[in-house]
Amino acid sequence: MPAVVARLQDLESDVEFVAPCQSEVEAYALNGVPVFAYSFDYVPRGSVIEDDRRFYSMFGNAPVGLKRKDQHLKSHSLEAFHGLDHAFIFTQGYSSNFHIEPFSRRDKTMSRLLTKMIANFVATGDPSTGNFTWASNTNESLNYAYLDLPPKMMRGALHSPAPSFWNDEVQMLAKYQLADAVSRANEQAASELTWEERMQLRAYKRAWYALWVFVFAIAVIIWLIIVCAVCHWSRTHSDKAYDNIVIER
């Protein structure tokens, strides 16, 4: 079951984040705007603790604190998730959202690297550092930075081939599906049900309703039998004489 949930999360991530992000990157590159794309794949070795506050009517106006802890286990390996890079931009995470315990020396190294890249981009328009050259996207070549220790450049689109599938193939399939649906609707309108088919459909509906009435009647009869049996049992035991009661006069 956890594997199925993980695959569904990957699917949702591709649809809602990866594919739209790659479309935006390609649109900027097409207009000559330098884009420095990255995928944050660094995973801390400590526990990721997420704190949340929610209000429930049954507890009044007082907020209820919720805490979720995710960590490396033998049956579960922690993976990078959406927003994890924020914990390293703001050093040790959001006090009202999630944080990492313990925030190790390795985590601090990742934090210094990421904040230096952002500072360089703000100051010069280029996030490259002294030990890492970050190439921007162009119409001729797509690439992105794989941010880990150490970071490295990757060729192609973000998490390829998922963006190509959702941005190209799915849109093409959607157009064909729409055309096919219109064609089927026209065919259905052209070929209406005959009188015999309508009568047969009505007979099926009556049989279906009769079946549910029969099931309901059987359920009521079974319930009445159970109630009568319980009443009979309780009355029989209440009328039974007690042999262990002695009355002295």
Summary of the structure (lengths in Angstrom):
residues: 249
radius of gyration: 33.1
end to end distance: 74.0
largest distance: 113.9
contacts: 547
relative contact order: 0.10
helix: 52%
strand: 13%
